[in-house]
Amino acid sequence: LKNNQIYLGLTDEPLIFLENLNFIDTKLKPDILIFASRHTSKTARPALLVHTTGNWSNKVDFGGKPRDLSKTSALIHKAGFVSLKDQITFLNNSSFSLDIEVTHHGPTILDIPLVFIELGSSKQEWIIDEAGELVANAIVNSIFKYLSFKEDKNQQVGLGFGGTHYAPNFNRLVTNNDVAMSFICPKYYIQELDEKLIELMINNTLEKVDYFIIDWKGTNSDDKKHLIPLLEKFDIPIKKSKDFSTL
């Protein structure tokens, strides 16, 4: 980020369908995009969330291209999570959860690495001024946390496989270790993975990938039989999430 400049962009388009951004007239060349978004869920539980974007199958009801992943940065992904965690202590509402979600929905074809940082999960939470300010502060702080991670070079980068949508084991892994996760494929899409998608996970991560990390308990035996031979085609070590001593 040149001179640590941060710009706010507004759009009327639904963020998940925002596949074209024209920066030519503005002369801006952003290094990172952070989408400040509302989050919805069936449970409507209060939550603060961060995730990368992409589609693991041909289903594209929520934006993006089939079997495609955005560009992203594991460091900004972790920076967003840590910044939300730092801010949540100031929120006078203990009902909010803090979650890393698995990779899902669009956009997928923007050339700039991106993450979503979200406030959920219903209108009841969206209208809480204090919660909105928390997310805004976390987004700004995440930029500086990202720069700190880049300078310190103290984070190992992982690609995640297995587990459920809210990725509790990867949440704990990132919280308790110097590990930053890029894309996370949940257990219910493991069978969709092929060599091309694994290559996309690697190539669309801004940083060098240090590990493939499998949520071992969150992946059944049939899925492991499909997944592990795929991962072994790449010169990247395979680890179980439980291999990290402070999980």
N, C-alpha and C positions, 0 to 999 in steps of 0.2 A: 504494500500500500504506500504510494508515494505521499510523503508528508503526513501519513496517518489520517488521510482525509476520509470522512464518512458522509455518505449522501443518503437522503431519504427519497425514495421513489414511490409514487402513488399510481394506482391503476384501477380502472373499473372492471377489468377482466378477472374472472376467477383465477386465483393463483395457480391452481393445478393444471389449468389449460394455457398458461402463459408460455408459449413456445417461441415467441419472437420478441426480442428486445432490440430497439434501435437506439444505439448510443452515438450514432454519427453526428447528429445535430448538437448533442451536448458536449462532444469531444471528451467524454469520459471513457476511461478504460479500466473498469473495476477488476480487481483481482478475485474478489469473493462476492457472492450474493447471499444475503440472509433474508429469507421470506418470513415476515411476521404474519402469522396466520391464526385464525380460529381453528379449534379442533372440535370435532363432534364424535360422539360414541353412543352406542345403545344404552349404556349404563348411565351416561351423563354425569360421570364422576368428575369432581374438580381436579384438574391436572395441569401441570406444566410439562411440555414435551419437546423433544428434539429428534429429528430424523433426516436421513438421506432419501432421495427419491428414485423411483424406477419401477419397472414392471417385470415380473418374473415369468409371465405367461403371455398368451395372446389376448387376454382380457384387458381392455383399456377403458373401462367405464369412467375412470377418474383421471383422465389425462395421460399424456405421454404416448410413446410408441410401443408397439408390442415387443416384448422380450428385449427391452432397452433400458439402460441406466443413464442417469445424469452424470455429469462430472461432479466430483465432490472432493472435500479435504477431510481426512480423518482428524486433523488437528483442529479445524474450525468446528467439526462435529463435537469433539470433546470439549472444546472451549465453550461452546454454547451450553452444554450440559453442566459444566462446572460453574459457569456464570449464573445459570438458573439456580443451582444449588446454593451458591453464595447469597443470592438475593432472597431466597425463600424464607430465610431466617427473619427477614424484616416484615413478612406478611402476617398480619394478625388473623390468620385463619389456618388452623392446623389440618384442615380437611384436604388440602391440596396434595396430590401425589406428584412425584418427580419421575419422569420416565424417558428412557430411550426407546423409541419405537423401531421396529424393523423397517427396512427399505420398502416404500410403497408409493403409489400414485405419481402423477406427473408434476412438473415438466421433466422431459428427458433429453431434449436436443439442444439446450442452450450450451454455448461454448465455455461458459464461466462456471467454475466450481460453486456449488450451492448447498445450503441446508435449509430446513424449515425449523423455526422455533415457534411454538404454539401455546395458546391459552385455551384450555377446554374445561368442560366439554359441552356446555349449553349456554343459552343466553343469560342465565342466572349468573354465570361466572364472567361472561364477556363484558357485562356492564359494570363490573367492579373496578372502579378507577384505580384502586391500589394495585390490583392484579395486573392491569394493563401497564401501569408505570413500572412494575417489577419486570415484566417481559421486555419493555423498552430499554430499561437500564441494563438488563442482562445481555441484550443484543449489542449495545455499545461496548459493554465490558468484554464481551466475547472476542471482539476484534483485537483488543490489547492482550487478552489472554492467549489468543492465537499467535500473535507476534512474539510473545514470551516463549511459548512452546517451540516456535521456529528457531529462536535464538539459542535456547537452552539445549535443544536437541536431546531431550530426556524422555521422549515418548516413543515406545515401540508401536508399530502400526499393524492392526489386524483386520482381516476380513472374517465375518461371522457367519456361522451356519447352524440352524436348528433353533429350537425353542419357540415360544409363543410370540404374539404380536408385540407385547410390551417388554419382551426380552429381559426378564428379571436377572438372569445370570450374567448377561452382558452388562447390565446396569451395575451390578456389584463388581464385576471385573474392572470396569472403567473407573469406578469410584475408589477402589482399593489398590490399584496398580498403576504404574506408569505405562499404560496401554491406551491407545486411542483407536477406536473402531471406525472403519469406513462403512462399506455396505454390509448389511446383515440380511441374509436370506432365511426366512422362518421355515420351520419343519414342514409346513403344508405346501411348500413350493420346492422342496429338495428334488423331487422327481422331475421337475421341469428343467433342472440345471443341465447344461451341456458345456462342452469346452469353450464355445464362443462366449457364453455368459460369464464363465469364470475369467476369461481374458478381458471382458469388459470391466469386471470388478477390479481387476488389477490395473488396467490401462486408464480407467476413468478416475482412479484415486490419485490425487495430486502428489502424494508422497510415495516413497518406495514401501512396498508391503513386506513386512517382516515375517508374518505368520498367517496361515489359515487357522482359525480357531473354531472348534466344533463344540457346541453345547451338547456334551455327550449324553447326559440324561434326557435332554430335550430332543433327541434324534433316535428314531427306532432302528431296529437292525436292518430292515429292508432299505431304509433311506441311507444308512451307513454303507451298505453294499453298493449303492448307486454312487454315492458321493466320494468315497475315499479313492477309488480308482481314477476318478476325474481329477481330484486334487493332486494325485501322485504324478500326473503328467507335467506338473510345473515344478520348478526348482525353488519351492518355498516350503519351509518346515510346517508340518501339521501338528497342532497342539490341541489338547482338550482344555475346555475352560477350567476344569478342576486342576490342571497342571500349575496354575498360578496360585502360589502359596497363600496369598491373602484374599482369595475369593470369598 
